[in-house]
Amino acid sequence: MDVQRRELNILVAIDEVPDPVWERLRPMASLRFERDGLAAYQALTRERFDVTFIDLHLTGMDSLELLRRVHAERLCPAVVLTSLTPSFSYAQQGILYGVSAYLLRPLRAEDVAAAIRKLMSTATIPDHALWEAAKAVAARLRDEDAAQMFLRAGNALAPPPERTIEGSMRWRDLYEEVVKQAFRLYPWLALYHAPAEYEALDYVWESDGDMVANFCQRNLARLADSIRALFPRPRNPQMEEILLLLLETVDENAQQKDVAERYYITNSTLSTRFQRNLGMSYRAYMTRLKICRGEYLLRYTDIAADELAARLGYKDREHFAKLFLQHTGRTIQECGQRIWGEEYDI
């Protein structure tokens, strides 16, 4: 049972006396057993594990909450979900939280070894078909047909109608790769959003047999909408350059007249191009960027309201606060409290 040449560090979170199957792994793996979900979480925060096995039923902290934290905090690169009885619904929820494999108990040594081999190999060997499909979808996220293209790519990689755990994992892997490719293709996107925003589980219908695929399609549409709102396709080639400049330098608060001078056009010409290509004024577009940038800063920094307004070029804090409320439906304070409270359990 040669799983890996170097010794692996494996955490097993199963609420039972350790199964004899694990003894066969000891020559090539260091094993730690925890029967409590909270203890397993604490172990993961203190020590680096290559693979974690998590049973569906845990005390102290339930398995889905443990999976959520492991995924959100990047505590382990490979997670295997186990259960005594099959549960496709729970398996799919686990997949949305990054589960890499699903095994039924009682565990068999060959199944455990095969799962570990697969996890270790996929961590180093890229899936070229999936990578190419994700790259093609990411390149079309500014187009209206992006969602349909993603649907076709997902169906090709995980053909319907059979519902399988492996198929659900393919959907998740495709979606995650599209998100990665999008942030590589559009580096400016990291000023306004973070990949983690497109990983959070929004809602779950346990009777939904296509839970994973539907989640991926919903969030792919949300990602595409975000990109199109910030970087719409203009008809004028020079406008593409101007939009990129503004997206990349939002913190510099570029003035319209300065942008016009930079591209050797008049202020009036630039105004006309914005209206013709985007259907909005330069000021309206910049407000859109600044509000989105402001939400990002509230989400990921502890910036104060006065500093936030000044950083985005507003001398009058109250004016910016009013704009923020108009565009987001929340005050600056509500936005910060809601986001920090949800993500850090305050």
N, C-alpha and C positions, 0 to 999 in steps of 0.2 A: 504494500500500500504506500508507494512512494509518491507522496503528495507534492512535496517541494524539497529541494536540497537543503535550503537553510531552515532553521527551526522557526516555525510560525508561532505567533502568540495568539491564542484563541480564548475567547470568553464564551462560556456557556451559561445562559440564563434560563434555566428550566426548573420549575418547582417540584423536584423529585430527587431521590437519591441518584447520583451519577450512574448512567447506564454503562454496562461493561463495554459497549461499543467504543467508548472514548479511550479505553486502555490501549487499543490498537493504534491510536494516534500518538501516543506518548513518545515513541522513538524519534518522531520528527516534529513534535509540536509541544509547546508549553501551554498547559491548560489551566484555566481558572474557572471555578464553578460558583454561581450565585443563584440562590433560589428565590430571591426577592428582587422585584423590578427596580426599586430605589437603590438597593445595594449595587445592582448591575450598572445603573447610571453613574453612581459615584465612582465605581471602578473605572468606567470609561473616561471620566473626566480626569482621572489621576494617571492612567496608564495607557500606552498605545497598544491597540490590538489590531491584528491583521484581519481577523474574521470574528464576527459575533453571531452566535446562535441565540435566538429569542423565541421562547415558546408563547403561544397565543394567550395562555392563561397564567398571569403572574400576580402576586400580591405586592402590596407596598406602592407600586406604580404599575398601572396596567400596560399591557404590551404595546398598544397603539400610541400611548403617551410616550413610552420609552422610545419607540421607533421615531416619533415626531422629533424628539429632542436629539437623538443620534443623528438624524438627517439634517436638522436645522443647524446644529453645532458642529457638524462634520467630525463626529467623534470616532467613526470607524469606516474604512473604505468599502467594506463588504459585510452585508448582513443577511443571514438566513433565517426565515421565519419557519417555525415548526408548530405542529398541532397534532393532537391525538385523533381528532376527527376532521375530515375535509370541510373547509369553509371557503368557497370561492369569493364571497363578499369580503371576508376579512383579509384574504390573500390579496385582493385587489387594493384594498385600503393600504395594506402593507407595501404594495408595489408603489403606490403614490408617495410613500414615505421612504422610498429608496431600497426596499428589499430586493436582493439579488437572486434569491432562490427560495423555494418553498418545499419543505419535506414533511411527510407524514410520519408520526411515531406509531409503533416503535421504530427507531432509527436503525438502518442497516449500514454496516461499515462501508460497504461499497458505494452506497448512495452519498454518505457523508464525504468520502474521499473524492468522488466524482464532482460533487458540488464545490469543494475547495479547489480542485484542479481547475475547474471552469472559471471560478472567481479570480484565481491568480493569473490565468492566461488572458482573460478578457481585460485585465487591468493593464496589460502591456501590449497586447495585439489588437490594433484597431479593426473595427468592422467596416470594411471599405464600402460595401453596398449601402449601409446605413449612413456613413459619413457623406457619401456622394449625394444621397437623397436629401439629407439635411442641408447640405451646401446649396443645392438647387432651390429648396424652399426658402432658405434665408435670403437668397438673392432676389426673391420675388415678394418679399414682405411689404414693399411699397406699392404693390399692385393689388387691385381689387380681387383677383382670383387666387390670392395666397392661400386662403382657407381651403379652397377646392384642391389646390395642388398638394397641400399637406394631407388632405383626406386620401387622395390617390396614392401618395407615397406610403402612408400608413397601411392602407389596404394591400399594397404590393408587398410590404415587408411582413405583414401579419394578416394573411387573407381571411376574409369572413367566409361563412357565417360562424364557423366553429369558435367557441369561446374557450380559450385556454389561458393558463397562467403565463406560458411562454409568449403567447400572442400579446397579452397585456404588457409584458415587459418590453417587447419590441416597440410598442406604441410609446411607452414612457421613454425608452432610450432614444427613439427618434426625436421626440419632443425636446428632451434635454439637450440633444446635440444641436437642434435648430436654435435654441436659445443661446448656446455657446457660440455658434457660428454668427448669429445676429450681433452679438456684442463684439466679435472680432471684425465683422464687416463694417459695423458702424461704431467706431471707438467713442464718438461723442455721446452715444447712448448712455454710457456709464456716468455722465454728468447729471442725468435726469432719472435714471432707473437703475436697479440692481437685479442681477439674475434671480436672486432669492424672491423677488416680488412675484415671479412667475412660477414659483414652486409651491407656494402656500396653498394648502387644500381649502377650497372655498366652501363646498358643501358636499354631502355624500347621501345618495339614495341607495340604501343597502340592497334594494331589489333591482338595481340597474346592473344588468349583466355586462354592459359596456362602460362601466364606471371609469376605467382608466382612459380608454379612447375618447370618451366624451369630455373628460377633464382636459386632456391634451388639446382637443379641438377648441374648447372654450378659451383656454389660455393662449393658444396660438393666435386666435382672433383678437384677443386683448393686446397681445404683443404687437401684432400687425397694426392695429388701430393706433397704438402709442407711437409707432414709428411713422405712420402716415400723417398723424397730427403734427409731429415735429418736423418731418422732412418730406412734405408732399412733392410729387413729381411736377416741376414747372415745365412749360413748353419752351421757354427761353433758356438756351444752354448756359448763358452767363448767370442766370438766376440760380442755377444749381450750385455754382461756386459761391455765390453770395449767401445762400442758405447754409452751406457748410461752414462758412466763416462765422456766421452768427451763432450757429449751434456750438461750435468749438470755443467761442470766446464770449459766451453769455455773461461771464463774471466781469468782463471788461466794459460792459454797457456801451457798446458802439452806437454812436449817434448816426442818424440817417444821412446827414450831410457829409460826414466823414467817410461813410461807406460809399456814397455816390462818387466822391472825389477819388477814392482808391481805385474805382473801376472806370474812371474817366467818363462818367455820365452825369447828367444834371440831376438835381434833387427831384425835379418834376418827373423826369424819365423813370427814376427809381420808384417813385410813388405809383406811376402808371403801371409799371411791370408787376409790382406787388398786387395791385388790384386785378390785373388781367390774368396773372398766373396762379394766385392764391385766393383771390376773391376777398382779400382783406388788406388793410393798410400795414405799412411797416410797423407802426406803433402797436397795432393789434397783434401782429405776429410776435413781436418782442415781448409783449405782455404774456402771451401764451408760454413762451420759453421761460420767462422769469418766474411765473407761477409754478410751472413744473419743476424748475430748479429749486424754488423755495420749498416745495413739498419734499424734495429729495434731501435737502439740508436739514429739514425738521425731522425727517425719518432717521437719518444716520449721523447727525451731530447734535450737540447740545447748544447750538447757536441761539442767542437771545433775539427777541423780536426786533429791537432797535438795530442790532448788528445785521440781522437778516435783511431788513429794509435798506440799510445803507449799502450793503454788499451788492444788492441788486439794482442800485442806482436811484433809490427813492429817498429824497431828503425828508419827505413828510411820511413818517411812519403810519399815521392814520390813513393816508391815501392808499398806501400799499395794503394795509389791513383790510380796507374796504374792497379793493380789487381782489384780494385773496378770497374774501368771503363770497364775492360775486361769482368767481370762477370755480370754487371748490365746494361751496355750500357749507363751509366750516370756517370758524375763526382760526387765526394762527395758533392760539392757545389750545383750542379743541383739537386741532390737527396734531400738534405735538403730543398732547396727553394721550390721545387715542392710539397713535402709532407706537409710542414708547411703552404705553401700558400693555398693548397686545403682545408686543414682541419680547418684552422683558418681564412680564408678569408683575408689574408694579401695582 
